[in-house]
């Protein structure tokens, strides 16, 4: 018996005190991809601002990994990659804002 297929796209975003920019990033991912929604995984490196609140507001379905300390970008990306179930995985910084169609175009190139 096979389980349900995973998401087509997983998006991994590592944050650290990114409250000013993370909302724009996540909203652009959701607006650009459309339906079905991608799996969004946010790995937070122990932010001291309201980054996690902004993530919850912008992408309520996002899976959040809240590290108890700052593990660095590479380790945090690896944490997100280990949890990602998508056929394709996109790693992006929290200050990235995608233009309409950009993610679909990247997916077409990968295919």
C-alpha positions, 0 to 999 in steps of 0.5 A: 500500500502506498501513502498519499503523494507528497507535495509538489513543492517544499519551500525552506526558509531560514529566519533570524530576526527577520520580522521586517521581511519574512511576511513579504517573502511568504506571501509572495511564495503563496501568491506566486505558486497558487493551488495547491499550496506548497509545503512551507518550512520555516526554521527559526534560529532563535529570533528575539523579534516577532519573526515567528508571529509574522510567519504565523500570520503570513502562512498559517499552514507553515511548519515551524522549527523553532531552534533554542539557539542560533545554529547557523544558516547551513545547519538550519537549512539542513533541518528544513531539508530533512523535513521537506517532502516535496518533489521539488525543494526551494531554499530561499532567504527570508528577504526574497520576494518572488515575481509572479510566475517565477517559481513556476518557471523555475519548476519548469526548468527543473522538470 
